[in-house]
Amino acid sequence: MIMDKKGKLFGKISIIDLLIILVIIGAAAGITYKFTKSKVVSPLVKSDIVTMQFYTEEVPDYVANAVKKDTLAQDADRKVTFGTITDVKVDKSVSLVTNSQGQIIRTSKPGYSSILITVEAKAYYSNNGVSLGGNEYFIGDTFQELKFGNTSMKTTIYDLKKKG
């Protein structure tokens, strides 16, 4: 018989003991799955100083002129602060238009500028991008709203480099 009169399986272990063991094994398996599959970086990993560059082809001049060094860069959607702006390069805007021959040409638009913003951030750098604030960022990621000091714009990650 599988269960004896005392409620023990095979006369050795009680059903309650077996259920407790199964719960402990299930909890351990769940925790292992959670931490091996999540994008969370272990707190034991040392963060790196990362240079992040953001490029926007066309913003109004007043927006480009309002971006200043030594102000914070923030991902407004994810509520993540990247770091401090270390450099701002403003140039002619980049617009692609079709001419009368049907060719696409590159031109600039009056009253608009292109902008390259360099930010220094504390993040976890790897060949697979940058992890910051529990989020992963990659070259080519486009943001609908990134805040640079008191400005906000749509921009794209242009470059990521580990400093040093």
N, C-alpha and C positions, 0 to 999 in steps of 0.2 A: 504494500500500500504506500502511496506517495505521502500522505499526511497521517501522523499517528494521533492518538487521543489527546495529547498535550498541545496539539496545533503546530507541531514541528514537521518540516519537510524532511523526509527520509530519516526522521528521528534526530536530526542534527541542528537545524536552523529554523527559527520561527518565521512565520510569514511577515510579521512586523519588521523583524531584522532585515529580511530580504528587501522589503519595500524601502527601508531607510538606505540600504546600500544602493539600490537602483536610483533613488533620488540624488544621492551624492554623486554617482557616476554621471547622471544626466546633467547635473549642474556643472560639473567639471568639463564635460564635453561642450556644453553651451558656452562657457567662458573661453575655452580654447578656441572655438569657432569664431567667437566675437572678435578676439584680439588677433587672430591670424588672418582674418578676412577684411578687417577694417582698415581705413586709410589713416588711422591715428598713428602718429609717430611716437615711439617710446620716449618717455621723459629722460631716459638714460642717454639718448643720442644728443651730442653737442650740436647746437645750432651754428650755422655758418653766416658770414657776412656776404650777402648776395647783392649784386648790382642788377637792377631791373630797369629796362628801358621801355617806355611807352611812346607810341607814335600815332599821331593823328594827322591825316592829310589835309584836312580843311576844317578850321574853326574860325569863328569871327575874331578879328584882330583884338577886340577888347577882352576876349577870353584868353587868348594867347599872352597878351601883355599883363594879365592879372596873375599868371602863374609865377610864383617866386621861389627862389632857393630857400632852404631851411624851413619849409613848411611841410606838413604831413600829407602823405598820399594814402587814400582810403578806398577800399572796395565798398561802395555804398550798399549794394545788394546783399553781400554776405557779412557786412559789419566787421571787416577785417582792416586793421591799419597795417600798411606795408612798411612804411618807414619814412625817412626824411628825404626831400628833394635835394639832390646835390648839384644838378646842372639842368639848365633849360636852354634849348636851342630853337629859336624861331626863324623860319624861312618863308619863302613864297609858298602859297597853297598849291596843292597838286590836284588838278581837275582833269579828268579824261572826257573829251568831247569828240563828236564826229564832225569832220569838216564837210564841205560841199562835194568832195569826191568820195565820201563814204569811209574815209580813213579815220581811225581813232588817233587823236593827237593829245599830247600832254600840254596843259596850259595852266595858268594861275588865274584866280578869281579876285578882282579888286575887293578890298575890305576883309579879306580872309588870309589866314596864314596856316602853314604846317608847323607842327611842334613836336620836338623830341625831348621827352622828360626823363631824366635819370634819377633813380631812387635807390638809396642804400637801405637794405632791409636785413633783419635777423630772421633767417629762415633755414629750412633743411633742404640743401641742394643735392640733387642727384642727376644722372644722365637722363632721367625721366621727368624732369621738371623741378619745380620748387614746391615744398609743402610749407604753408604758412597759415596759422589760425585754424588748423584742421581742414584746410582746403588745398587742393593741388592746382598749380598754375603752370601753363606751358607757353612757349613762344607761339604766337598766332591766336591766343585767346583774345576774344573781343568782349569788351564790357560796354553795357548800355549806359552805365553811369559810374565813372570813377571821379573821386573828389581829390583835388590838389589844392590844399589850402581852402580858400573861399570860392574856388571855381569847380565846375562840374562839366564833364564832357564824355562823349563816346570815344573810346580809344582801344588800341590793340597792343599786346605785349610784343615788342620788337626784338628784344634780346634779354637773355638771362646769363649771368656769369658769376661764378664763385670768386670772391675777391681774395687775393693773396695766394 
